[in-house]
Amino acid sequence: MQVLGLILVAGLKTLLCKGFALCLLLVLFWIKGRQLQFRSERWADFFLSFPERKAEYYAIWIYLIAAMFSSVMSYGILEAIGYRHSLEIAIILFVSGVAITAYRWQTKGKDYLRKRYQEIPKTILEEREKNESVS
């Protein structure tokens, strides 16, 4: 029964981490959108000038913040359901989650992010060329 509870908490932690990361990303986009007055031309200029390396750093920090929040929530859940050593288990879940994510990041995640991010300027420039030829 204890093992099943740990598996459920680990799965919930994973979902919480993804949820927190998505919320954090949306909040950051909303803040930047307000700065850019939610104008598509300003967004396009922003993405054309935003360095790829900075996007990687943001992705890493968003994940780490989300992982910390989800681990704190996991600790609270473990405490609420009466697990002994809840803090140690939450730390193990955090460290193992970071290790797994770091491995995935190094093997395919970083390249995937770079590839997708490099498509943004191409798409923006193609759209601008299309709009200029129509005008």
C-alpha positions as CSV (number, residue, x, y, z in Angstrom):
1,M,0.0,0.0,0.0
2,Q,2.9,2.4,0.8
3,V,4.5,1.7,-2.6
4,L,1.3,2.4,-4.4
5,G,0.9,5.7,-2.6
6,L,4.5,6.7,-3.5
7,I,3.8,5.8,-7.2
8,L,0.7,7.9,-7.1
9,V,2.5,10.9,-5.5
10,A,5.3,10.6,-8.0
11,G,2.8,10.7,-10.9
12,L,1.0,13.6,-9.3
13,K,4.3,15.4,-8.8
14,T,5.0,15.0,-12.5
15,L,1.6,16.4,-13.5
16,L,2.0,19.2,-11.0
17,C,5.4,20.0,-12.5
18,K,4.1,20.2,-16.0
19,G,1.1,22.3,-14.8
20,F,3.3,24.8,-12.9
21,A,5.6,25.1,-15.9
22,L,2.8,25.8,-18.2
23,C,1.3,28.4,-15.9
24,L,4.6,30.0,-15.4
25,L,5.2,30.1,-19.2
26,L,1.7,31.6,-19.7
27,V,2.3,34.3,-17.0
28,L,5.6,35.2,-18.6
29,F,4.0,35.5,-22.0
30,W,1.2,37.6,-20.6
31,I,3.7,40.0,-18.8
32,K,5.7,40.3,-22.0
33,G,2.5,40.8,-24.0
34,R,1.5,43.7,-21.8
35,Q,4.9,45.3,-22.4
36,L,4.4,44.8,-26.1
37,Q,0.8,46.0,-25.9
38,F,-0.3,42.7,-27.4
39,R,0.6,43.8,-30.9
40,S,1.6,41.1,-33.3
41,E,4.2,43.2,-35.0
42,R,6.0,43.9,-31.7
43,W,5.9,40.2,-30.9
44,A,7.5,39.4,-34.2
45,D,10.2,41.9,-33.6
46,F,10.8,40.5,-30.1
47,F,11.1,36.9,-31.4
48,L,13.5,38.1,-34.2
49,S,15.8,39.7,-31.6
50,F,15.5,37.2,-28.8
51,P,18.6,35.0,-28.7
52,E,18.3,31.2,-28.9
53,R,20.6,30.8,-25.9
54,K,18.3,33.0,-23.8
55,A,15.4,30.8,-24.7
56,E,17.3,27.8,-23.4
57,Y,18.0,29.5,-20.1
58,Y,14.4,30.4,-19.7
59,A,13.3,26.8,-20.4
60,I,15.7,25.5,-17.8
61,W,14.7,28.0,-15.1
62,I,11.0,27.5,-15.8
63,Y,11.5,23.8,-15.3
64,L,13.5,24.2,-12.1
65,I,11.0,26.5,-10.6
66,A,8.1,24.2,-11.5
67,A,10.0,21.2,-10.1
68,M,10.6,23.0,-6.8
69,F,6.9,24.0,-6.5
70,S,5.7,20.5,-7.4
71,S,8.1,19.0,-4.9
72,V,6.9,21.3,-2.1
73,M,3.3,20.2,-3.0
74,S,4.4,16.6,-3.0
75,Y,5.9,17.1,0.5
76,G,2.6,18.5,1.7
77,I,0.7,15.6,0.2
78,L,3.0,13.0,1.7
79,E,2.7,14.8,5.1
80,A,-1.1,14.9,4.8
81,I,-1.4,11.2,4.1
82,G,1.0,10.3,7.0
83,Y,4.2,9.2,5.4
84,R,7.2,9.1,7.6
85,H,10.3,10.8,6.1
86,S,8.1,13.0,3.8
87,L,10.9,15.6,3.4
88,E,13.4,13.0,2.4
89,I,11.0,11.4,-0.1
90,A,10.2,14.8,-1.6
91,I,13.9,15.6,-2.0
92,I,14.5,12.2,-3.7
93,L,11.5,12.9,-6.0
94,F,13.0,16.3,-6.8
95,V,16.5,15.1,-7.4
96,S,15.4,12.1,-9.5
97,G,13.0,14.3,-11.6
98,V,15.9,16.7,-12.2
99,A,18.2,13.9,-13.2
100,I,15.7,12.3,-15.6
101,T,14.9,15.7,-17.1
102,A,18.6,16.6,-17.4
103,Y,19.2,13.3,-19.3
104,R,16.3,13.9,-21.6
105,W,17.4,17.5,-22.1
106,Q,20.9,16.5,-23.1
107,T,19.8,13.6,-25.4
108,K,17.0,15.3,-27.3
109,G,15.3,18.1,-25.6
110,K,17.9,20.9,-26.2
111,D,18.1,20.0,-29.9
112,Y,14.3,19.9,-30.2
113,L,14.0,23.3,-28.6
114,R,16.6,24.8,-30.8
115,K,15.1,23.4,-33.9
116,R,11.6,24.6,-33.1
117,Y,12.9,28.0,-32.0
118,Q,14.8,28.5,-35.2
119,E,11.6,28.0,-37.1
120,I,10.0,31.1,-35.5
121,P,12.2,33.7,-37.3
122,K,11.7,31.8,-40.6
123,T,8.0,31.8,-40.2
124,I,7.9,35.5,-39.2
125,L,10.1,36.5,-42.2
126,E,8.0,34.4,-44.6
127,E,4.8,36.0,-43.3
128,R,6.3,39.5,-43.7
129,E,7.4,38.8,-47.2
130,K,3.9,37.5,-48.0
131,N,2.3,40.6,-46.6
132,E,4.7,42.9,-48.5
133,S,4.0,41.2,-51.8
134,V,0.2,41.5,-51.3
135,S,0.5,45.2,-50.5
